Amino acid sequence: MSEATNAVLECRAVVRRFREGNSTLEVLSGVDLVVKPAERLAIIGASGSGKTTLLQIMGGLDEPSEGDVFVNGQTMAKLDESSRGALRNQYIGFVYQFHHLLAEFSAVENVAMPLMIRRVRKDDALSQAAALLDRVGLGERLDHKPGELSGGERQRAAVARALITRPKLVLADEPTGNLDAGNGEHVLRLMLELNEELQTSLVLVTHDHSIARQMDRVLILENGRLREFAGN
């Protein structure tokens, strides 16, 4: 894989088409991307340019029409859904614009869930989740359900859930897009601190150039392709 030998993730000539009635819409037209260990990468682009589609393909939640995605050197295309899910659980964390916490579970149970899926003992999973929630400032809110948390608190819990397994890669889709400026800045700062502490690669989709500028690299998705962004 040349420079991608040690890549956390690599996209090779990824194409994604969608059928719309009798026509076909090509959203991604041959995307190449290498994500390096501990790298911070922003992807920007106009609404509807395919940023979320690309992120879902990178995370194995959608399949490309052509091309391939390699995670930790393994090709997603050759894995069945069960194996793909196991790979996601082991190597990838997700943070979305909306927190996607499970309403019937407490904050600590939500954060512990990825560990319990790995069959980590419940007591150990809850202990690790409590420690990480304390790290993100929610040590006093462990037993609160999502409906009892503020928007900023819910998103901090979602960040903790994404990082509880110490994944090699976190994929974040507009993670501050549903928050006010103060909470958004707090969540972003937290993600960057944890990225540095855990040496986790971070790929963040955003429309906010001030957020993008805080990453190591900024790419823009235009006309179905990624290129380096040279703007301010």
C-alpha positions, 0 to 999 in steps of 0.5 A: 500500500506504499504510503498507506501501509500504516494507514488507519483508513484508505479509500481507493477510487470510491464511487457512489451512485443512487438510482432516482426513478429512471436516472442515476445520480453519481454523488462520489466520482472516484474518491481517494483518501489516506488517513494517517495515525493520529491525524486530524482531518476536516472534510468540507463541501456544499450541502448535498455534496456527498460528505455524509455519504462518504463518511458512511462508506468510510465507516462501513455503514454504506457500500460504494458502487465501485472502489474499496475502503480499507480499515486497518489494512482490511478491505471492507468489500470482502467482509460480511455484515457481521465481520464488518460490524465487528471491525467497526466496533474494534477500530471506529467510533462515530459522533453524529450531529444528533447524539443517538443516545438510547433514551431508556438507558442512563448516560453511563450505560449508553457509554458502556454499550460498545464495551458490552458489545465486545463482551467486556464484563458489565462491571468493568464496562460501567467502571470504564464508562464512568471514568471517561464521563468524569473526564468529559465533565459528566461525573455527576450525571452518570445515572441521568437518562438522555432526556435529563441532560442538556444538549451539550451534555448529551453530545459530550456523552456521545463523544465519550461513547465514541471513544470508550473503545479507544478506536483508531479512528473517529468519524464525526458528522457535524458533531457541533452542528446542533449546539450553540456556539459555547457548547459547540466549542466545548465539545470540539475542544474535548474531541481534540484533547481526547484525539491527542491523548488517545492518539486516535485519528479524527475525520470531521465533516463540517460546514464551519470553516473555523472548525476546519481550520483547527484540523491538520488537513482540510479537504473539500468535496466538490463534483464528487471528488476530494481535493486539498482546500487552499482557502482561509 
